[in-house]
Amino acid sequence: MMKVKEMNKQERPREKAINEGISSLSNRELIAILLRSGTKDKSALDLADEILHLKPDLLSLMDLRLDEVMRIKGVKTAKATQLLACFEIIKRISQERMKQKYSDQSEPQIVSDWLMNHIGHKEQEYFVVIFLNRRGEMIAYQDMFIGTNSKSFANPREIFTEALHHGSSKIICAHNHPSGNVFPSPADYCSADTLEQSGELLGIKVIDHLIVSRRSYYSFREHCEMRDQRIRLQQEILEDLKKQDTKDPVVK
């Protein structure tokens, strides 16, 4: 195996980054720079290849654990923590960008893009709650629940206890579908309605339910399936019927 220092200077990741720009580097070259060096038997590029093979795609690398990385021979605590620290920074930057862009008047796509990165690739079902203030700005978020074989729904009491703790008057509820199909199930509709009714009693508005996968999302609000939207639609239909009745001539 050729070590990095044995490569032509223009092919070495660090020199390539300096000469051609950091965006010119491949994924393995970027990780090799983070690792800084290899071992007696493996180059930093070889170690980078092994790290990339730990997960099916780059997005899934964000979920690597310390013990997983350290199973690779030649990657010890210093290299592993440095790598995971970089991944954590990426997560926080993504969250901060979404937080700055989002308000309760924003398109669901903004928060959904972040959620796809955060939980869309997970192999288990995650239930996330985003807490908003009265102005509709994001205060915080929390992974409230990870699905199990026996339970797949977050407890409303826990959700609204956290909302009160954060002083939140509005929330967005979201979860992933590991299958990749984001269309709501009957259980999704039922749980969404339960949460909205619970929120009404406490004066905390659930402004959307989002379902995400790796590449797509489903917004209840976009599809006019929120409880307040359904009630408003029913009222409009009743009003239209009343108006129609008054216009129709009486038939004798």
N, C-alpha and C positions, 0 to 999 in steps of 0.2 A: 504493500500500500504506500502510495506517494504521500509524504508529509507536505503540509502547506509550505514550509520553508524551502522545499525542493521544487516547488512549482515556479514557472516563470513569474517574475514580479507582477506583470500586468494581469496575471490570472489569479493572484492571491486576493482573497476577499477584501482585506483592509485596503490594499493598494488600489484595487478596482473601485472601491467606494470613493476613495480620494480623487482618482482620475476621472471616473465616469459618473459619479453621483451615487448616493445610497440607493436610489430607486432602480439602479441597473442590476442590483444583486438579486440572485435567486433566493428562494426561501431557505435552502440549505446554507447558502453563504451568509445570510443574515443571522441565522442561528449559530453558525460557526464563529462569527464575530462576537456574539454574546458569550459563547463558551471560552473564547480567548485562546485556548490551546487544547491540544489533544493529549494523548498518552504515548508511551513508548511504542505501543502496537497500533494505535489508531490516530489518524489526524482529526482535527476539529471538524472537518467536513464529514468524516466517517461517523463521528458521534452525532453530528447534526442529522445525518440520514437515519440513524437509529431512533432519534427522538421523533422525527417526522413519521416514522412507521408505528409509533405508539398509538396514534389516533387516525381515524379515516380521513380527516381534513384539518385545515388550519384552524377553523373555528373551534373544533373539539379540543385542540391543544390548550385552549383557555381553561379547561377543566382538569388538566394534569395535576396529580398530587405529587408531593415531594418524594414519597416512597416509590412511585412509579418511575420517576426520572432517575432515581438513584439505583434502580435495578440494572441500569446500563453500566457495564463495566467501564470504569474510567470517569464516570460522572459522580463526583462526591458532593458533600453538602454545599460547598461554596458555589460550584457551578450550577447546581440544581436550584438553590435559592435565588441566585442571580437571574436565572431564566424565568422562574415563576414570578419574581418581582416585576420583570418586564411585562409578562402577561397580565398581571394585576393592574399595572399602569394603563395598559390598553383598555381594560374593562372600565376603569374609572374615567378615562378620557371619553369613551363612548357614552357613559352615563351622563357626564357633565355636558356634553354636546346636546343630548336629548333634553336635559333639564333646562338649558338655556333657550332652546327652541320652543319648548312645549308650553301651552296654556290650554285651558278647557275649551277654548274656541278653535284650537288647532285641528288639523285633519288627523284621524287615527293613524295614518301612515307613519307619522313622526315617532310616536311612542311604539308602534308596532315594529318598526325597523330595529329599534333598540331591543325590544323583547325577543325578536328573532335571533339576535346575537346572544342574548342573555340565557334564554331557555329553549329556543326553537330546536336546538340540536340535542337536547337532553333525551336520554333513553327512558327516563321515568317521567311521570307527569308532575310538573311543578305548578304550584298556585302562587301567584305573585300579586301583591296589592301595592298600588302607587297612591301615596297620600298627597292631597292637594290642600292649599289654604283657600280662604274665601275668594281670593282673586283668581283662583284656578291655576296657581303656580305650584310646581312640584316641591314638596317639603322633603319627602323621603320615600323609599320603597322597601319592601321586605318580602323575602321568600317565606310565605306563611306555611307552606305545606309541601311535602314530597309524597307522591302516591305510593301506596302499598297494595298488596293483594286484597287486603280486607277493607281498605278505606281509600277513597279517591276524592274527598271533598273537604275543604277547610271549614272549620267550625265558625259560624257567624259571630258567636260570642268573642272568639279570639280576634277576629278581624276588626270588629268595632271597638274592642278594648284597646287595640293598638291605634286605631284612628283617634280615639279620645286622648290617648297618651301623647300623640303627636299634635293635638289640637287641630285636627283635620276636619273640615266641613264637607269635603268631597273626596271620593275615592274612585280609582279605576281598578277593576279586578281582571286578572288575566291568567290563563294557563296554556300549556302546550299540549299538543296531541302528537305523541311520539310516532304514531302511524303515518303522519304526514297529511292526513285528511283533516282540514280545519273546519269542516261543516259541523255545527253543533249537534250533539246527541240529545235525546229526550231528557237525560239526566242533567245536561248542561243548561237546558231551558228551565228545568225545575229549580236547580240550585241558583241560577241567576235571579229568578223571580223571588225566591226566599230571601236572598241578600238584599234585593231592592226594597222589599217590604220591611225587613228588619231595619234598614237604613232610614226609611220614612218615619218609623217610630222614634228613632234617636235623633232625627234632624240631620242625618249625614247622607248626602246624595250620592248614589252610585251612578256615575255619569257614563260608564261604558263597561261592557264585558268584551274582552278580546281573547281570541284563540289563535295561537301561532304555531307554525312549524318552521322548518329551516328556511323556506323560501316564500311563504305566503301567510296571510292572516285573515281573520274573519272578525268584523266589528258588529256587535249587536246594534249599536247606534246607527251605523251606516245603513243597516238593513231595516231600520225603524222597528226594532224588536225589543226596545227598552220598555219597561212598564209604563212610564209616563207618556211615551210616544203612542203606545197602544190605547191608553185611556183617552188621549187627545183625539186620536183617530176615530174612536168609538163615539165620542162627543160630537165630532164634526159630522159623522154619518147620521146621528140622531137629529142634529140641527137641520141637515139637508132634507131629511125625511119630513120633519115638521113643516119646513118651508114648502115642500112639495105638496103636502096635504092642504095647506092654505090656498095654494094656487089651483088645485084640481077643482073643477066645478062639481057641485053636488048633483048627483044623478037621481032623478025621481022616477 
